[in-house]
């Protein structure tokens, strides 16, 4: 089992913030071709600026800053965790190999790479799960490992 440099709490923070970003849509409204009977709903959705991906997003900026502020090892491990969780066949025994691949191929700033990954939160949670760690257990009121 790999010993993490990054704390599980930091990973779970990224998971929580990534979920908030993933809940946003590409823009307001139901789009062209929607059913005319949905016009009232479409007008209501258009008023929900919180779902408008074109607006400045404090959550994304907070997450981007948090990832950028991690040290190099923590950033490397965060990406390694994401890749471990993304690959259904990967196991904790593959950790060193995945980490080496990440270190050799990382050209994009980690915050850009991670925030550009669809399903980031799910992959990170799956990676933690493979290591026997759960964000639920780390949440206030949960049992700490």
N, C-alpha and C positions, 0 to 999 in steps of 0.2 A: 504494500500500500504506500503510495507516495506521501511524503510529508510536505504539506503546503506551506509556502511562504506567505501567501495571501490568506487572510483570515476568512473563514466561512461567512462571517457577518458582512464583510465587504462584498463578497460575491452575492450574498442575498440582497444587499442594497442595490447592486447593479440589476439583479433580477427584478426587484420591485419597480425600479425606475423604468426599466426596459418594458415591462408590462404596461406601464402608463403611456409610454410612447406608442406601443403597438396598438393600443386601443383607439388611436386616432385614425380618421379616414382621410382619403386623398383630397377631400374638399366637401363643402356643404351640398345638400340636395340629393335627390335620388338619381339625378342624371337624365340625359335625353332618353326618350323612349319609355319613360315611366308611365304607368297607368294614370290617365287624367283624373280618375277618382282618388288618386293619392295626392293630389295637388295640395290639399290642406296639410297633410303630413309633411310633404316636401317643403312647404313654407315654414313649418315649425322647425324642421331639421336645419334649414338655411339659417335660422336664428341662433343655432347652437355653435357659436364661434369656437368653443372648446374642441370641437371635432375637426376644425379646419386646419389641415396640415400646412397651409401656406402662411399661417400666423406665427409670430415668434413663440417659441416654446421654452418656458423656463425649465421644465423637467428635462428636456433634451440637453439644454445647456448645462444644467446641474450634473447630469450623468456624464456628459462629455468632459467636463472639468474634473469630475471625480476619477474617471479613468486616466486622464492625462496626468493627474497628481500621484498616481501609483508609481512605485519604483519599477525599474525595468523587469525585475524578476516577477513582481506581482502582475504586471501587464502580460508577460509571457505565460504565466500560469492561468490567467483569466482566459486567454485565447486557447490554451491547451485544454482547459475544462470545457470550453464551448465545443471544441472539435471532438473531445472524448464523448460528449453528450450527443453530438450530431451523428456520429458513426455508431449504428446499432451493434456492429460486430466488435467494436473496440471495448477493451476491458482495462481495469487499472494496471494490468501487466504491460499494457501498451504505452503507459504514461511517458516514459523516457523517450521512446521513439517519436511519439507525437510532439513532445516538447522540442526535441532536436529539429524536427521538420519545421515547426513554427519558427524557431529561432533562425533557421537558415533561410526561410522564405519571407520573413516579415519586412516589407518595404513601405507599406502604408502605415500612417500613424495608428496606433492601436485603437484609439477612440473612433476613428473613421471606419476602420475595418470592422470593429464590433457593432457599431451602430448601423452599419450597412448590411448586417447579417439578418435576414428574415428569421423569425422564431428564436431570436437571441435568448430570451428569458427561458424558453422551454429547453433549449440546448444546454444552457448553464445548469438548470435544475437537474436535467438528466445526467450531466457530468458529475454533479455533486452526489446524486443518488447512487451512481456507480461506485462512489467512494464511501458510501454509507452515511452521507450527510444530508440533512433535510432542512430547508429554510423554515418549515413549519415548526420544527423543534427549536429553532433559534429565535422564533418570534416571541414577543413578550407574552408570558403566561404559558409558553410551551416548555417542554422538558429540555434542558440544555445538555448536549452530548458530553 
